[in-house]
Amino acid sequence: MTISKFIYTTYIKSTPEKVWEAIITTEFQRQYWFGVHFETDWKVGSSWRMLYPDGKMTDSGEVVAMEPPKRLVLKWLNEWNEEMKAEGYSQCIMEIEPVNNVVKLTVTHTMERAESKLVGAVSGGWPRILSNLKSLLETGSVVLEAK
């Protein structure tokens, strides 16, 4: 089957535990994800929703796998764009691994369809989000502010 795939890797001067906490902690998410945050209990099989500051849902899905502080797998559905929502579920894998004195964070977002509009959209979003995450962990502030 043909798939659409986006992979982004960054290196962060931090520990795997701190990167993991930044990924799953609501208050930290809001800082680097432009005010958006996940609402879930972070247990395998649990549903999750991603919410804008006004409470509007942007995405939803299911926690497929968790190996703290190494790996998080999410089933992902876009909720705000009808065309992307109609494509169905995608999968997002976040992998955290120590490399010398830094952390290698790789996000892989895939969908089992050619030329997915969702994967095209996240290929512009993930670099912005992960740049903010890296900067926030390393310096205490984000590089890109919410519009």
Residue pairs with C-beta under 8 A, 6 or more apart in sequence:
1 112
2 112
2 113
2 114
3 110
3 111
3 112
3 113
3 114
4 110
4 111
4 113
4 114
4 115
4 116
4 118
4 119
4 120
5 108
5 109
5 110
5 119
6 107
6 108
6 109
6 110
6 119
6 122
6 123
6 126
7 106
7 107
7 108
7 109
8 106
8 107
8 126
8 127
8 130
9 104
9 105
9 106
9 107
10 104
10 105
10 130
10 131
10 133
10 134
11 99
11 102
11 103
11 104
11 105
12 19
12 102
12 103
12 105
12 133
12 134
12 137
12 138
13 101
13 102
13 103
13 137
13 138
14 102
14 103
14 137
14 138
15 98
15 103
16 69
16 70
16 96
16 97
16 98
16 103
17 69
18 137
19 69
19 96
19 103
19 105
19 133
19 137
20 68
20 69
20 70
20 96
21 28
21 69
22 28
22 29
22 32
22 133
22 136
22 137
23 29
23 72
23 94
23 133
24 38
24 42
24 72
26 37
26 38
26 39
27 37
28 136
29 36
29 37
29 38
30 36
30 37
30 53
31 132
31 136
31 142
32 129
32 132
32 133
32 135
32 136
32 142
33 129
33 132
34 128
34 129
34 132
34 144
34 145
34 146
34 147
35 52
35 53
35 146
36 50
36 51
36 52
36 53
36 58
37 50
37 51
38 48
38 49
38 50
38 51
39 48
39 49
39 50
39 51
40 46
40 47
40 48
40 49
40 63
42 63
42 66
43 63
43 66
44 63
44 64
44 65
44 66
45 62
45 63
46 62
46 63
47 60
47 61
47 62
47 63
48 60
48 61
48 62
48 63
48 74
49 57
49 59
49 60
50 57
50 58
50 59
50 60
51 57
51 58
52 58
56 80
57 79
57 80
58 78
58 79
58 80
59 76
59 77
59 78
59 79
59 80
60 77
60 79
61 74
61 75
61 76
61 77
61 89
62 74
62 75
63 72
63 73
63 74
64 73
64 74
64 75
64 91
65 71
65 72
65 73
66 72
66 73
69 96
70 95
70 96
70 97
71 93
71 94
71 95
71 96
72 93
72 94
73 91
73 92
73 93
73 94
74 91
74 92
74 93
74 94
75 89
75 90
75 91
76 89
76 90
76 91
76 92
76 109
77 85
77 88
77 89
77 90
78 84
78 85
78 87
78 118
78 121
79 85
81 117
81 121
83 117
84 117
84 118
84 121
87 111
87 113
87 116
87 117
87 118
88 111
88 113
89 111
90 109
90 110
90 111
90 116
90 118
90 119
90 122
91 109
91 110
91 111
92 107
92 108
92 109
93 106
93 107
93 108
93 109
93 110
94 105
94 106
94 107
95 104
95 105
95 106
95 107
95 108
96 103
96 104
96 105
97 103
97 104
98 104
105 130
105 133
105 134
107 126
107 130
109 119
109 122
109 123
109 126
110 119
111 118
111 119
128 144
131 143
131 144
132 142
132 143
132 144
135 141
135 142
135 143
136 142
